[in-house]
């Protein structure tokens, strides 16, 4: 009978050890993930903010250039008005082939 009690006690000790080991591994994994996220997240957010600002500045500049081109085209200064896709493709072909006209500031 004493051998059976020792066997059950040994088995429960092993099970208890396995459960404690699983809990410790889980806690250490959670701690590593939390530390990693708290370190990485601010750097990612800063990088995304800088890229968004750069994209926003480029979009504003592109909109200003498009508005200037429309205004000059409306005044008859030889710029494409940007109303038709065919005109834009012909204009880009001309710009690529001969460098554009006197009103072309792409150089």
Rosetta blueprint (number, residue, H / E / L):
1 X L
2 X H
3 X H
4 X H
5 X H
6 X H
7 X H
8 X H
9 X H
10 X H
11 X H
12 X H
13 X H
14 X H
15 X H
16 X H
17 X H
18 X H
19 X H
20 X H
21 X H
22 X H
23 X H
24 X H
25 X H
26 X H
27 X H
28 X H
29 X H
30 X H
31 X H
32 X H
33 X H
34 X H
35 X H
36 X H
37 X H
38 X H
39 X H
40 X H
41 X H
42 X H
43 X H
44 X H
45 X H
46 X H
47 X H
48 X H
49 X H
50 X H
51 X H
52 X H
53 X H
54 X H
55 X H
56 X H
57 X H
58 X H
59 X H
60 X H
61 X H
62 X H
63 X H
64 X H
65 X H
66 X H
67 X H
68 X H
69 X H
70 X H
71 X H
72 X H
73 X H
74 X H
75 X H
76 X L
77 X L
78 X L
79 X L
80 X L
81 X L
82 X L
83 X L
84 X L
85 X H
86 X H
87 X H
88 X H
89 X H
90 X H
91 X H
92 X H
93 X H
94 X H
95 X H
96 X H
97 X H
98 X H
99 X L
100 X L
101 X L
102 X L
103 X L
104 X L
105 X L
106 X L
107 X L
